[in-house]
Amino acid sequence: MIDPDVKAQLGNYRQSIDNIDAALVHMLAERFRCTKEVGVLKAKYNLPPADPAREEFQIERLRRLAKDANLDPDFAEKFLNFVIKEVIRHHEQIAADLKA
Ligand SMILES: C=C(O[C@@H]1C=C(C(=O)O)C=C[C@H]1O)C(=O)O
């Protein structure tokens, strides 16, 4: 049987976790909405789906922000790379659809 006080504390934290997860989903949806528009622009003007120089800049910036926020910079880099990989996949798909 869980102590009612511990149960209340857990419930409070979980309420915040659920709010943060919802914000993350909304922020990611907004980011992908923008990157899809970038994909359309790139496909229209024959620009490559990936931009390694831009990615390098973003990774360095995010690592700095993570350090300042007390978040593991390696995790921040892995997360950004995971997102960017999906964005590039979208851009390749958009370019292929435009050619078809
Ligand atoms: C969105 C872009 O396309 C790609 C995806 C990026 C991202 O998700 O931030 C960054 C660079 C590119 O490899 C872009 O060039 O700005």
The ligand as an ORCA input file, in Angstrom:
! r2SCAN-3c Opt
* xyz 0 1
  C      15.776     22.153    -42.080
  C      16.868     22.067    -42.860
  O      17.257     20.859    -43.458
  C      18.020     19.853    -42.786
  C      17.475     19.629    -41.429
  C      17.903     20.421    -40.388
  C      17.098     20.518    -39.122
  O      16.195     19.689    -38.925
  O      17.349     21.445    -38.324
  C      19.106     21.147    -40.509
  C      19.858     21.100    -41.638
  C      19.500     20.256    -42.812
  O      20.335     19.118    -42.854
  C      17.694     23.245    -43.188
  O      18.538     23.167    -44.084
  O      17.501     24.298    -42.536
*
